[in-house]
Amino acid sequence: MKEDLNPILRGWINYFRLAEVKRFAEDMDGWIRRRLRLILWKQWKRNWTRRKRLIEAGLSEERAVMSAFNRRGSWWNSGASHMNDVFRKKFFDDLGLISMVDELYKCRHFNFRNRLGT
């Protein structure tokens, strides 16, 4: 999935890099990570699988059981603290997914240095 997402995200960054869009980039990064957490939650399908995967990811057994059997919807769970604690930004960075905020900073830093002639 990262092979599909990264070129699209880079295109958005290149399109918006001259505008003041830091807040937009932060919101989009958060939404994309939440959507990816939702996909993980839906892939696990059964409550027992969710419990097992949350424990494997580092959540305590008690919290994993409460989270897996909470009967809330997928979107709610993708934004809940148990998913955010286990699948942080670093998790997605390690998978190779680019961050719009980080790429925007790189573009601006590079452009600023070019203007200075360094």
Residue frames as qw, qx, qy, qz and C-alpha x, y, z in Angstrom:
[[0.000, 0.885, 0.465, 0.000, 0.00, 0.00, 0.00],
 [0.338, -0.732, 0.088, 0.585, 2.90, 2.34, 0.70],
 [0.385, -0.021, 0.583, 0.715, 3.96, 2.07, -2.96],
 [0.089, 0.667, 0.629, 0.390, 0.54, 3.43, -3.91],
 [0.270, -0.892, -0.329, 0.153, 0.35, 6.16, -1.26],
 [0.521, -0.494, 0.111, 0.687, 3.83, 7.69, -1.31],
 [0.302, 0.190, 0.451, 0.818, 3.71, 9.07, -4.90],
 [0.137, -0.763, -0.526, -0.349, 0.29, 10.59, -4.23],
 [0.478, -0.790, -0.210, 0.323, 1.49, 12.22, -1.01],
 [0.490, -0.254, 0.247, 0.797, 4.58, 13.59, -2.75],
 [0.159, 0.481, 0.536, 0.675, 2.35, 15.03, -5.46],
 [0.295, -0.860, -0.409, -0.079, 0.22, 16.81, -2.84],
 [0.542, -0.617, -0.005, 0.570, 3.37, 18.19, -1.21],
 [0.404, 0.017, 0.398, 0.824, 4.73, 19.48, -4.51],
 [0.002, 0.667, 0.547, 0.506, 1.41, 21.08, -5.31],
 [0.388, -0.870, -0.280, -0.120, 1.01, 22.81, -1.92],
 [0.731, -0.190, -0.196, 0.626, 4.65, 23.50, -1.02],
 [0.246, 0.324, 0.033, 0.913, 4.49, 27.22, -1.81],
 [0.429, -0.633, -0.247, -0.595, 1.38, 27.85, 0.28],
 [0.174, -0.370, 0.664, -0.626, 1.04, 28.01, 4.05],
 [0.794, -0.117, -0.390, -0.452, -0.48, 24.57, 4.54],
 [0.122, 0.324, -0.850, 0.396, 1.18, 23.21, 7.67],
 [0.522, -0.007, 0.556, -0.647, -2.15, 22.69, 9.41],
 [0.816, 0.321, -0.159, -0.454, -3.59, 21.01, 6.32],
 [0.545, 0.411, -0.728, 0.060, -0.58, 18.67, 6.14],
 [0.131, -0.224, 0.805, -0.534, -0.89, 17.81, 9.85],
 [0.690, 0.132, 0.328, -0.632, -4.60, 17.06, 9.46],
 [0.787, 0.393, -0.366, -0.304, -4.01, 14.93, 6.36],
 [0.300, 0.392, -0.838, 0.233, -1.20, 12.99, 8.06],
 [0.346, -0.094, 0.715, -0.601, -3.44, 12.26, 11.02],
 [0.773, 0.257, 0.112, -0.570, -6.35, 11.24, 8.83],
 [0.666, 0.436, -0.584, -0.159, -4.19, 8.93, 6.69],
 [0.128, 0.286, -0.880, 0.356, -2.72, 7.19, 9.72],
 [0.528, 0.044, 0.552, -0.644, -6.18, 6.81, 11.23],
 [0.791, 0.355, -0.167, -0.469, -7.45, 5.33, 7.97],
 [0.510, 0.398, -0.761, 0.044, -4.57, 2.85, 7.94],
 [0.170, -0.153, 0.816, -0.531, -5.37, 1.88, 11.53],
 [0.710, 0.195, 0.227, -0.637, -8.98, 1.34, 10.43],
 [0.724, 0.392, -0.504, -0.261, -7.79, -1.00, 7.67],
 [0.213, 0.297, -0.878, 0.308, -5.78, -2.98, 10.23],
 [0.424, -0.011, 0.614, -0.666, -8.79, -3.17, 12.56],
 [0.786, 0.296, 0.000, -0.543, -11.03, -4.42, 9.76],
 [0.566, 0.420, -0.703, -0.097, -8.46, -6.96, 8.56],
 [0.041, -0.241, 0.872, -0.424, -8.41, -8.56, 11.97],
 [0.516, -0.226, -0.598, -0.570, -12.21, -9.18, 11.71],
 [0.701, -0.452, -0.549, -0.052, -12.77, -11.28, 14.84],
 [0.403, -0.859, 0.133, -0.286, -12.53, -9.99, 18.40],
 [0.875, -0.390, 0.203, 0.202, -10.14, -12.75, 19.45],
 [0.719, 0.371, 0.125, 0.574, -7.82, -11.90, 16.55],
 [0.033, 0.860, -0.025, 0.508, -7.94, -8.22, 17.52],
 [0.676, -0.716, 0.160, -0.076, -7.06, -9.12, 21.11],
 [0.898, -0.087, 0.197, 0.383, -4.15, -11.29, 19.96],
 [0.549, 0.568, 0.108, 0.604, -2.77, -8.66, 17.57],
 [0.188, -0.895, 0.064, -0.399, -3.03, -5.87, 20.14],
 [0.783, -0.577, 0.211, 0.094, -1.13, -7.97, 22.68],
 [0.828, 0.161, 0.204, 0.497, 1.52, -8.81, 20.05],
 [0.315, 0.748, 0.074, 0.579, 1.86, -5.10, 19.31],
 [0.353, 0.201, -0.485, 0.774, 2.60, -4.34, 22.96],
 [0.471, -0.481, -0.017, -0.739, -0.71, -3.57, 24.66],
 [0.234, -0.217, 0.828, -0.460, -1.36, -5.11, 28.07],
 [0.104, -0.209, -0.953, -0.192, -3.67, -8.13, 28.07],
 [0.044, 0.567, 0.661, -0.489, -6.34, -6.43, 30.14],
 [0.182, 0.594, -0.052, -0.782, -6.44, -3.37, 27.92],
 [0.130, 0.182, -0.787, -0.575, -6.34, -5.50, 24.77],
 [0.013, -0.373, -0.927, 0.028, -9.37, -7.49, 25.93],
 [0.105, 0.660, 0.434, -0.604, -11.31, -4.35, 26.79],
 [0.147, 0.529, -0.335, -0.766, -10.42, -2.80, 23.43],
 [0.075, 0.073, -0.887, -0.449, -11.10, -5.86, 21.29],
 [0.113, -0.444, -0.889, -0.023, -14.52, -6.53, 22.81],
 [0.002, -0.292, -0.305, 0.907, -15.76, -2.93, 23.15],
 [0.317, 0.587, 0.744, 0.042, -18.44, -3.23, 20.41],
 [0.107, 0.772, -0.019, -0.626, -17.61, 0.18, 18.99],
 [0.743, 0.657, 0.110, -0.057, -17.31, 0.78, 15.29],
 [0.825, 0.155, 0.091, 0.536, -14.17, 0.51, 13.21],
 [0.260, 0.730, -0.001, 0.633, -13.76, 4.27, 12.77],
 [0.513, -0.808, 0.097, -0.272, -14.10, 4.90, 16.50],
 [0.899, -0.340, 0.157, 0.228, -11.53, 2.21, 17.27],
 [0.709, 0.418, 0.056, 0.565, -9.09, 3.52, 14.67],
 [0.084, 0.732, -0.125, 0.664, -8.95, 6.82, 16.56],
 [0.740, -0.651, -0.102, -0.134, -9.08, 5.35, 20.04],
 [0.215, -0.831, 0.504, -0.094, -6.13, 5.52, 22.40],
 [0.820, -0.222, 0.524, 0.066, -5.44, 1.78, 22.28],
 [0.781, 0.500, 0.249, 0.280, -4.74, 1.94, 18.52],
 [0.196, 0.933, -0.173, 0.249, -2.86, 5.25, 18.80],
 [0.523, -0.711, 0.468, -0.042, -0.65, 3.88, 21.57],
 [0.827, -0.061, 0.526, 0.188, 0.27, 0.77, 19.60],
 [0.615, 0.438, 0.419, 0.504, 0.49, 2.20, 16.07],
 [0.169, -0.813, -0.042, 0.556, 2.18, 5.56, 16.45],
 [0.433, 0.855, -0.177, -0.222, 3.69, 7.74, 13.73],
 [0.170, -0.626, 0.748, 0.140, 7.00, 5.95, 14.16],
 [0.661, 0.106, 0.741, -0.039, 5.34, 2.65, 13.24],
 [0.633, 0.717, 0.286, -0.059, 4.24, 4.08, 9.89],
 [0.116, 0.885, -0.424, -0.152, 7.60, 5.81, 9.37],
 [0.428, -0.405, 0.802, 0.097, 9.34, 2.46, 9.88],
 [0.695, 0.378, 0.611, -0.017, 7.05, 0.91, 7.26],
 [0.403, 0.022, 0.467, 0.787, 8.26, 3.56, 4.80],
 [0.101, 0.816, 0.540, 0.179, 5.16, 5.75, 4.62],
 [0.321, 0.247, -0.071, 0.912, 6.15, 9.37, 4.12],
 [0.133, -0.679, -0.534, 0.486, 4.78, 12.13, 6.30],
 [0.292, 0.802, 0.325, 0.407, 3.36, 15.18, 4.54],
 [0.311, -0.949, 0.035, 0.039, 4.61, 17.47, 7.31],
 [0.671, -0.450, 0.389, 0.443, 8.14, 16.05, 7.15],
 [0.578, 0.342, 0.490, 0.555, 8.25, 16.29, 3.35],
 [0.085, 0.933, 0.252, 0.241, 6.87, 19.82, 3.44],
 [0.461, -0.837, 0.183, 0.231, 9.60, 20.81, 5.90],
 [0.686, -0.141, 0.472, 0.535, 12.26, 19.27, 3.64],
 [0.420, 0.645, 0.433, 0.470, 10.93, 21.18, 0.61],
 [0.116, -0.980, -0.103, -0.126, 10.81, 24.48, 2.48],
 [0.602, -0.664, 0.285, 0.338, 14.24, 23.97, 4.05],
 [0.657, 0.107, 0.487, 0.565, 15.76, 23.11, 0.67],
 [0.272, 0.791, 0.357, 0.416, 14.10, 26.11, -1.05],
 [0.318, -0.946, 0.003, 0.055, 15.18, 28.45, 1.75],
 [0.649, -0.462, 0.380, 0.469, 18.80, 27.29, 1.50],
 [0.571, 0.377, 0.480, 0.549, 18.75, 27.71, -2.30],
 [0.069, 0.941, 0.236, 0.231, 17.55, 31.30, -1.96],
 [0.451, -0.849, 0.197, 0.194, 20.46, 32.04, 0.36],
 [0.545, 0.724, -0.423, -0.004, 22.90, 30.56, -2.14],
 [0.303, -0.549, 0.759, -0.175, 24.25, 27.88, 0.20]]
